[in-house]
Amino acid sequence: MDFYPGSYAVLKKENARLTREIKILRQKLQEAIEKLKGLQQKAEDPSRYLVKSPSQEIALNVERSASRRAYRFNYDSIIGESPSMRAIFETLDRVIDSDLPVLIQGESGTGKELVAQAIHYNSPRKDKKFVAENCGAIPDALLESELFGYVTGAFTGATHDKKGLFELADGGTLFLDEISNMSPDMQMKLLRVIETGIVRKVGASETFKVNTRIISASNVDLASLVEKGKFRKDLFYRLNTVIIQLPRLRDRKEDIPLLVDHFLQKAAKRMGAPPRRISPVILEMFLSFDWPGNVRELENEVYRLVALSPTEEIQPDLVSANIQSGGVPKLRSSLPPKPDKIDENTLRKAIANAEREVIMQALEHANGNRSKAAKLLGLSTAGLIKKMNRCGLSVVWKIKEKKSAEQLTSEPPNPKD
């Protein structure tokens, strides 16, 4: 095969670009491996990930209990012994006895409600009710009546008096999740109750006093919303007397073996299934994955594996494809067809086509979200957009999005659905 002088320059340039991109894609995995070197011995011991015999389970519980004796309260419902989780337990030790409002922040799936429950059930209020409400799941009109209650005739359909969550949690704890989604009007009404402890039911003229501890949670940074004018500053200061920031699972991967062991036992017990175990191969997949859904996603994956596995040892091929590939979609095809003619542009075109294919799959895997697709590929969002423009994907993707939107609005419903 003849090589032209210019082909060497093209090869060298493309090779350098590919090397840089591969380095970026592997960087996260390498960082995780380095972070987990201290756990190598545990990761290589398959018996650690077996469902334990009764005697082994007792020994493990004794070991865990011993490691937690330094804490004043019981946090067995929260699985984790990493430094970041130990710091949270120490903070909880200091605030549980008080009635101070607590704000728990962290991504979805990090266990905010578990922490709220640990605060309540270790506190002097433990014999009273723990009441939870997701503020992002209810429209404002309903949220007001849910929180404060209503009287007969307050609105159409109000045929009887109803207690609100503040009244139900009187003497106990009210947990308000996704409080960042609350409208400004509801924020003002909530602030008034927190400041005075006085509640007025919807449609009522009388008021009554409650003694309810407020624990709130948000999956976004409330301070940044305050700066943007999207959350009341005075309410924020009332809620954030104590802030607990829960770490992402990818930032405490040393807890993954403990969590897997816990979920294997929990899933087998709940499903009435025989004990299951995972191999170090599956554990390595789990340690290499970023877990955007955090602990909840890991729990769902373990439950899924226990349900699907016909054997005691769960096989790696049952693991979800995105976890097997470390979160990066696999290519639909391998090499392109053999070209009729090889010249100095052949390699460049093949690389461009492969890059285009990977970007398309990443976008589809992320449901069109460019930020998520960029994260999957180890790129910045700006870097991904630049590559999309270079290979002509920006226009193609916009057309695809438009057609999908038109289909959704124009297609009649299927009678079979």
Secondary structure by P-SEA (a helix, b strand, c coil): ccccaaaaaaaaaaaaaaaaaaaaaaaaaaaaaaaacccccccccccccccccaaaaaaaaaaaaaaaccccccccccccccaaaaaaaaaaaaccccccbbbbbbcccccaaaaaaaaaaacccccccccccccccccaaaaaaaaccccccccccccbbbbccccccccbbbbbcccccccaaaaaaaaaaaacccccccccccccccbbbbbbbbcccaaaaaaaccccaaaaaacccbbbbbbcccccccaaaaaaaaaaaaaaaaacccbbbbcaaaaaaaaaccccccaaaaaaaaaaaaaaccccccccccccccccccccccccccccccccccccaaaaaaaaaaaaaaaaaaaaaacccaaaaaaaacccaaaaaaaaaaacaaaaaaaaaaaaaaaaacccccccc
